[in-house]
């Protein structure tokens, strides 16, 4: 059983021989299930002299990791009662930490002044290090450099950078970028604004009384279907004749409106649009030189569709269709070292993975996907034109959003990593480890090309990075940790083997793990990074596998740090959605891991790391949220999804824990704005970054 005891040195304390600690619990009922109990010594008002000479610290008393997992019992078979703990320090214990909005203040009047003086002293000792209040949370922060000198220090961070988020319309924008886009799109003659345009799209797709919806066979006409049949037969991709795919599509489309098609839940469940859209929407391709030097550069290409950053301009639907056909069938690109047409990137949708797919649909394969994708893009072009009032206006709005939200995404993401996640803010001599998820191969190259990163950090990527799906988990590790004695060793496949058949449910590149040896003491560390499935259902399984790997004596693992986008939710539904409280309970009951939130005594259910709502201009309309309900809708993504897990038998002292979802890209100051949806002009991802600094005592 993992037992946490937090004590705050601060007030004159009566002698332990005269006064016993009282079990004055300050937790809520919810916290009782997955937080430490808290204790208070009776105390008198503390003097400023005492306050100036103290530090705030978290002491974590832990059992050694169990190899049997879940041994939260005594040797006699009884659970250890928390209230049986004898406080090890003569100190005043700090109240339970709470998550607050940026700039919020704790209601702990007794220590408000002391906290300010401690934070000020901490800045004097460490320069620009943030205090707890500056982080936006009431988290403990060490204020004495000498106190931590003997302890190995770590500054870790985890961040899903959302590598494939290239649709400027995907999320409602809540930043100045949206206002700029709205103003720019209005023009002198009052063309549709951003908000009016989004409402128009919503009305076109939701309002069944709106009779302006076009029929599907009007936007993807018979002559256009002829072109698809001819191109597919020439490409030779179909196991069956393309004419059969056409017949199936025509039967489906007959009498169906664009509104009904884009809203069709069955099409979404079968991935007939979303799967080919994911593969061909935005692709990082390789450019080869004329000699034998191989790949010389990468570039990004976009399918001609409303929902990406395609930078070409179309005069009308005819020009759009010509560009679409050329992109899918005629343009040859190099991806993963292989030259192919874009249509050759498509893969069959298996009924075994997506049960909604019929046997006939599985047999028709990629040919059927081409017809449904063409209809999807044609319907979006028609809907966007109707909502905007003209073919030009929606292209103008998209161009402005691209300029403000997407164009600088890569450079700003690199800046956040370099200046906010790998900074010296917590400790100049700390080992810094950064876990990134949904990393594209082009971004991994950009990390290596940036001198301030490559000079100080090993960019550890899995050997089987997926260039097609291009959503990979990686680890950045201080080179000073190994001091050049040995290259971090990848153990991804060793961990995945422990999952057995369940490993097949993970997508390629979702997980990676590396073993590195600390040059200072010879201890072995596992650093792992993971991107969970949408519902978080694989998170427990991969966590258990990493825990089992670390528990195996033959692997000689001393410490494991695991950064993840677990996709845990505020609510739990067995077999449907992985709830965050259930996950935290699982960690304590069945593994030797602890989450950063519980280590810092944070109410995990309020530790949201996402806040976004999908519009109706994206491939999964079942996830779309009405504009008027964007902040409160049940489908709004506002959940505690991102975690840093620690596995060690060594006591931990927490230095700082913060979230970042707002960056000033001139001064590179960071904060967490609880009221703003993101991504936006101040933050390039739909996941906040989590920064966790701690010492191993």
Residue pairs with C-beta under 8 A, 6 or more apart in sequence:
1 63
1 71
1 72
1 73
1 79
1 80
1 588
2 62
2 63
2 72
2 588
2 592
2 594
3 36
3 61
3 62
3 63
3 80
3 82
3 85
4 36
4 58
4 60
4 61
4 598
4 599
4 601
5 36
5 39
5 59
5 60
5 61
5 85
5 87
5 88
6 36
6 38
6 58
6 59
6 93
6 94
6 140
6 601
7 57
7 59
7 87
7 88
7 89
7 91
7 92
7 93
7 94
8 54
8 56
8 57
8 91
8 92
8 93
8 94
8 111
8 140
9 54
9 55
9 56
9 57
9 89
9 91
9 92
10 46
10 50
10 51
10 54
10 56
10 91
10 92
10 94
10 111
10 114
11 43
11 44
11 45
11 46
11 50
11 92
11 110
12 43
12 44
12 46
12 47
12 50
13 19
13 41
13 43
13 90
13 91
13 92
14 41
14 42
14 43
15 90
16 90
19 41
19 42
21 39
21 40
21 41
21 86
21 87
22 39
22 40
22 41
22 42
23 37
23 39
23 83
24 38
24 39
24 40
25 32
25 37
25 38
26 38
26 40
26 95
26 96
27 35
27 36
27 37
27 38
27 96
28 603
30 581
30 603
30 605
31 96
31 603
33 581
33 585
34 581
34 584
34 585
34 588
34 598
34 604
35 96
35 598
35 601
35 603
36 82
36 598
36 601
37 82
37 83
38 93
38 95
38 96
39 85
39 87
39 93
40 92
40 93
41 87
41 90
41 91
41 92
41 93
43 92
45 110
46 92
46 110
46 111
46 114
48 113
48 117
51 113
51 114
51 117
51 118
52 117
52 121
54 114
54 118
54 143
55 118
55 142
55 143
55 144
55 147
56 94
56 115
56 118
56 132
56 140
56 141
56 142
56 143
57 140
57 142
57 147
57 653
58 140
58 599
58 600
58 601
58 652
58 653
58 654
59 88
59 89
59 651
59 653
59 697
60 594
60 599
60 651
60 652
60 653
60 654
61 85
61 88
61 651
62 594
62 648
62 649
62 650
62 651
62 652
63 71
63 649
64 649
65 547
65 550
65 551
65 592
65 647
65 648
65 649
66 551
66 592
67 551
67 552
67 553
69 544
69 547
69 548
69 551
69 590
69 591
69 592
70 589
70 590
70 591
72 79
72 80
72 588
72 589
73 79
73 80
74 80
87 93
94 108
94 111
94 140
95 106
95 108
95 138
96 601
96 603
97 137
97 138
97 139
97 140
97 600
97 601
97 602
98 106
98 137
98 138
98 602
98 603
98 606
99 136
99 137
99 602
99 603
99 606
99 607
100 106
100 136
100 137
100 138
101 136
101 674
101 675
102 136
102 662
102 671
102 672
102 673
102 674
103 136
104 136
105 112
105 133
106 112
106 115
106 133
106 138
108 115
108 138
115 131
115 132
115 133
116 133
118 131
118 141
118 143
119 131
119 132
119 133
119 134
119 141
119 143
120 131
121 143
122 129
122 131
122 141
122 142
122 143
123 129
123 131
125 143
125 144
125 145
126 145
126 427
126 428
128 425
129 141
129 425
129 426
129 427
129 656
130 141
130 425
130 656
130 658
131 141
132 138
132 139
132 140
132 141
132 656
135 141
135 656
135 657
135 658
135 672
136 658
136 659
136 671
136 672
137 600
137 602
137 657
137 658
139 600
139 602
139 654
139 656
139 657
139 658
140 600
140 654
140 655
141 655
141 656
142 148
142 653
142 655
142 695
148 427
148 653
148 655
148 695
151 653
151 695
151 696
151 697
152 431
152 518
152 520
152 521
152 695
152 696
153 426
153 427
153 429
153 430
153 431
153 655
153 693
153 694
153 695
154 430
154 431
154 432
154 433
154 561
154 693
154 694
154 695
154 696
155 425
155 426
155 427
155 430
155 431
155 432
155 433
155 691
155 692
155 693
156 432
156 433
156 434
156 435
156 561
156 563
156 644
156 691
156 692
156 693
156 694
157 421
157 422
157 432
157 433
157 434
157 435
157 563
157 644
157 689
157 690
157 691
157 692
158 434
158 435
158 436
158 437
158 529
158 563
158 564
158 565
158 642
158 643
158 644
158 689
158 690
159 416
159 417
159 421
159 434
159 435
159 436
159 437
159 642
159 685
159 687
159 688
159 689
159 690
160 436
160 437
160 438
160 531
160 565
160 641
160 642
160 685
160 686
160 687
161 413
161 436
161 437
161 438
161 439
161 443
161 684
161 685
161 687
162 438
162 679
162 684
162 685
162 686
162 687
163 438
163 439
163 440
163 443
163 470
163 471
163 472
164 278
164 281
164 282
164 438
164 440
164 470
164 471
165 409
165 679
165 685
165 686
166 281
166 282
166 302
166 308
166 309
166 406
167 281
167 307
167 308
167 309
167 617
167 618
168 309
168 398
168 401
168 402
168 405
168 406
169 198
169 306
169 307
169 398
169 401
169 615
169 617
169 618
170 307
170 614
170 615
170 617
170 618
171 612
171 613
171 614
171 615
171 677
171 679
171 686
172 178
172 198
172 612
172 613
172 615
172 625
172 627
172 630
172 677
173 181
173 194
173 401
173 405
173 677
173 680
174 676
174 677
174 678
174 680
175 676
175 678
175 680
175 681
175 682
176 404
176 680
176 681
176 682
177 401
177 404
177 405
177 680
177 681
178 194
178 401
178 404
178 680
180 400
180 404
180 681
181 194
181 397
181 400
181 401
181 404
182 193
182 194
182 195
183 193
184 396
184 400
185 191
185 192
185 193
185 194
185 197
185 393
185 396
185 397
185 400
186 192
186 193
187 396
191 388
191 389
191 390
191 393
191 396
192 200
192 387
192 388
192 389
192 393
192 394
192 397
194 397
194 401
195 627
197 387
197 388
197 393
197 394
197 397
198 387
198 615
198 616
198 617
198 627
199 627
200 386
200 387
200 388
201 383
201 384
201 387
201 615
201 616
201 617
202 615
202 616
202 624
202 626
202 627
203 210
203 387
204 210
204 212
204 213
204 259
204 383
204 386
204 387
205 259
205 262
205 263
205 383
205 616
205 621
205 624
206 616
206 626
208 259
210 259
212 386
213 257
213 258
213 259
214 257
214 258
214 379
214 382
214 386
215 255
215 256
215 257
215 258
216 253
216 256
216 257
216 258
216 260
216 261
216 375
216 379
217 250
217 253
217 254
219 258
219 375
219 378
219 379
219 381
219 382
220 253
220 374
220 375
220 378
220 379
224 321
224 374
224 378
225 246
225 249
225 250
225 371
227 325
228 242
228 246
228 370
228 371
228 374
229 242
229 243
229 245
229 246
231 325
231 328
231 329
231 343
232 238
232 242
232 245
232 343
232 367
232 370
233 241
233 242
234 329
235 329
235 341
235 343
235 344
237 343
237 344
237 346
237 365
237 366
237 367
238 245
238 364
238 365
238 366
238 367
239 363
239 365
240 363
240 364
240 365
240 367
242 367
244 364
244 367
245 364
245 367
245 368
245 370
245 371
246 371
248 360
248 361
248 364
248 368
248 371
249 368
249 371
249 372
249 375
253 261
253 375
258 379
258 382
258 383
261 267
261 375
261 376
261 379
262 376
262 379
262 380
262 383
262 621
263 621
265 622
266 356
267 273
267 372
268 274
268 620
268 621
268 622
269 354
269 356
270 349
270 354
270 356
270 357
270 361
271 349
271 354
271 357
272 349
272 361
272 368
272 369
272 372
272 373
273 372
273 373
273 376
273 619
274 619
274 620
275 346
275 347
275 349
275 369
276 346
276 366
276 369
276 370
276 372
276 373
277 303
277 305
277 307
277 373
277 376
277 619
278 469
278 619
279 345
279 346
279 347
279 468
279 469
280 303
280 327
280 328
280 342
280 343
280 345
280 346
280 373
281 302
281 303
281 305
281 307
281 308
282 300
282 301
282 302
282 303
282 308
282 309
283 300
283 301
283 302
283 333
283 335
283 342
283 345
284 298
284 299
284 300
284 335
284 440
284 441
284 442
284 467
284 470
285 298
285 299
285 300
285 301
285 333
285 334
285 335
286 295
286 297
286 298
286 333
286 334
286 335
286 337
287 295
287 296
287 297
287 298
287 299
287 334
288 294
288 295
288 296
288 334
289 296
295 334
298 441
298 442
298 445
300 442
301 327
301 331
301 333
302 308
302 309
302 310
302 311
303 310
303 324
303 327
303 328
303 342
303 377
304 310
304 312
304 314
304 320
304 323
304 324
304 327
304 377
305 324
305 377
305 380
305 381
306 377
306 380
306 381
306 384
306 394
306 398
306 617
307 380
307 617
307 618
307 619
309 398
309 402
309 406
309 407
311 399
311 402
312 323
313 395
314 320
314 323
314 391
314 395
315 391
316 391
317 378
317 381
317 382
317 385
317 391
320 381
321 378
324 374
324 377
327 342
328 341
328 342
328 343
328 370
329 341
329 342
329 343
330 341
331 341
331 342
332 339
332 340
332 341
333 339
333 340
333 341
333 342
335 345
335 467
335 468
336 467
336 468
343 366
343 370
345 468
346 366
346 369
346 370
347 366
348 362
348 365
348 366
349 357
349 361
349 362
349 365
349 369
350 357
350 362
351 357
351 358
351 359
351 362
361 368
376 619
380 617
384 394
384 617
385 391
385 394
387 394
388 394
388 397
404 681
405 679
405 680
405 681
405 684
408 684
409 684
410 442
410 443
410 446
412 663
412 665
412 684
413 443
413 684
413 685
414 443
414 446
414 447
414 450
414 453
415 663
415 665
415 668
416 660
416 663
416 683
416 684
416 689
417 434
417 436
417 447
417 453
417 476
418 450
418 452
418 453
419 668
420 660
420 663
420 668
420 670
420 689
420 691
421 432
421 434
421 689
421 691
422 432
422 434
422 453
422 456
422 457
422 476
424 430
426 655
426 656
426 691
426 693
427 655
427 693
430 693
431 478
431 480
431 481
431 518
432 457
432 476
432 478
433 475
433 476
433 477
433 478
433 481
433 527
433 561
433 563
434 457
434 475
434 476
434 563
435 473
435 474
435 475
435 476
435 527
435 528
435 529
435 562
435 563
435 564
435 644
436 473
436 474
436 475
436 476
436 529
437 471
437 473
437 529
437 530
437 531
437 564
437 565
438 471
438 472
438 473
438 531
438 565
439 461
439 471
439 472
439 473
439 474
440 470
440 471
440 472
441 465
441 467
441 470
441 472
444 459
444 461
444 465
444 472
444 474
447 453
447 454
447 459
447 476
448 454
448 459
453 459
453 476
456 478
456 479
456 480
457 476
457 477
457 478
457 479
458 476
458 477
458 478
458 479
458 482
458 487
458 488
459 474
459 476
460 474
460 475
460 476
460 477
460 488
460 490
460 512
460 514
460 527
461 472
461 474
461 512
462 472
462 473
462 474
462 490
462 492
462 509
462 511
462 512
463 490
463 492
464 492
464 508
464 509
465 472
465 509
466 472
466 507
466 508
466 509
469 507
469 508
469 509
471 507
471 509
471 510
471 531
472 509
472 510
472 512
473 509
473 510
473 511
473 512
473 529
473 530
473 531
474 512
474 529
475 488
475 512
475 514
475 527
475 528
475 529
475 563
477 488
477 514
477 516
477 527
480 519
481 516
481 518
481 519
481 525
482 488
482 516
482 517
482 518
482 519
483 519
483 520
485 517
485 519
486 516
486 517
488 514
488 515
488 516
488 527
489 514
489 515
489 516
490 512
490 513
490 514
491 513
491 514
491 515
491 526
491 549
491 555
492 511
492 512
492 513
494 513
494 549
494 555
495 511
495 513
495 528
495 542
495 545
495 546
495 549
496 503
496 506
496 511
496 545
497 503
498 545
498 548
498 549
499 506
499 541
499 542
499 545
502 538
502 541
505 533
505 538
505 541
506 538
506 542
507 533
510 530
510 531
510 532
511 528
511 529
511 530
511 531
511 542
512 528
512 529
513 526
513 527
513 528
513 529
513 546
513 549
514 526
514 527
514 528
515 524
515 525
515 526
515 555
515 557
516 524
516 525
516 527
517 523
517 524
517 525
518 524
518 525
523 558
523 559
524 555
524 556
524 557
524 558
524 559
525 557
525 558
525 559
525 560
525 561
526 546
526 549
526 550
526 557
526 559
526 560
526 561
526 562
526 647
527 560
527 561
527 562
528 546
528 560
528 561
528 562
528 563
528 564
529 562
529 563
529 564
530 539
530 542
530 562
530 563
530 564
530 565
530 566
531 564
531 565
532 538
532 539
532 542
532 564
532 565
532 566
532 567
532 568
532 578
532 641
533 567
534 567
535 567
535 569
535 576
535 577
535 578
536 566
536 567
536 568
536 569
536 577
536 578
536 583
536 641
537 575
537 578
539 564
539 566
539 567
539 568
539 578
539 583
540 578
540 583
540 586
543 562
543 586
543 587
543 591
543 593
543 645
544 590
544 591
546 560
546 562
546 647
547 560
547 591
547 592
547 593
547 647
549 555
549 557
550 557
550 560
550 592
550 647
551 592
558 648
559 646
559 647
559 648
559 650
559 696
560 593
560 645
560 646
560 647
560 648
561 644
561 645
561 646
561 647
562 593
562 644
562 645
562 646
562 647
563 643
563 644
563 645
563 690
564 642
564 643
564 644
564 645
565 641
565 642
565 687
566 578
566 580
566 583
566 641
566 642
566 643
567 578
567 641
568 578
568 579
568 580
568 583
568 639
568 640
568 641
568 643
569 577
569 578
569 579
569 580
569 639
569 641
570 579
570 580
570 605
570 608
570 638
570 639
570 640
571 577
571 579
572 578
572 579
572 580
572 581
572 582
573 579
580 604
580 605
580 639
580 640
580 641
581 604
581 605
584 595
584 597
584 598
584 604
587 593
587 594
587 595
587 645
588 594
588 598
591 647
592 647
593 645
593 646
593 647
594 645
594 646
594 647
594 652
595 604
595 643
595 644
595 645
596 602
596 643
596 644
596 645
596 646
596 657
596 690
596 692
597 603
597 604
597 607
597 640
597 643
597 657
598 604
599 646
599 652
599 654
599 694
600 654
600 657
600 692
602 657
604 640
605 640
606 640
607 640
607 659
608 638
608 639
608 640
608 674
608 688
609 639
609 640
609 641
609 642
609 659
609 687
609 688
609 690
610 637
610 638
610 639
610 641
610 686
610 687
610 688
611 636
611 637
611 638
611 661
611 674
611 676
611 677
611 678
612 636
612 637
612 638
612 677
612 678
612 679
612 686
613 625
613 630
613 631
613 633
613 635
613 636
613 637
613 677
614 620
614 623
614 624
614 625
614 635
614 637
615 624
615 625
615 627
616 624
618 624
623 635
624 635
625 633
625 635
625 636
626 633
629 636
630 636
630 677
631 677
637 686
641 687
642 687
642 688
642 689
642 690
643 690
644 690
644 692
646 652
646 694
648 696
650 696
650 697
651 696
651 697
652 694
652 695
652 696
652 697
653 694
653 695
653 697
654 692
654 693
654 694
655 693
655 694
655 695
656 691
656 692
656 693
657 690
657 691
657 692
657 693
658 672
658 690
658 691
659 672
659 688
659 689
659 690
659 691
660 670
660 671
660 672
660 683
660 688
660 689
660 690
660 691
661 671
661 672
661 673
661 676
661 678
661 683
661 688
661 689
662 670
662 671
662 672
662 673
662 676
662 678
662 682
662 683
663 669
663 670
663 682
663 683
664 670
664 682
665 682
672 688
673 682
676 682
678 685
678 686
678 688
679 685
679 686
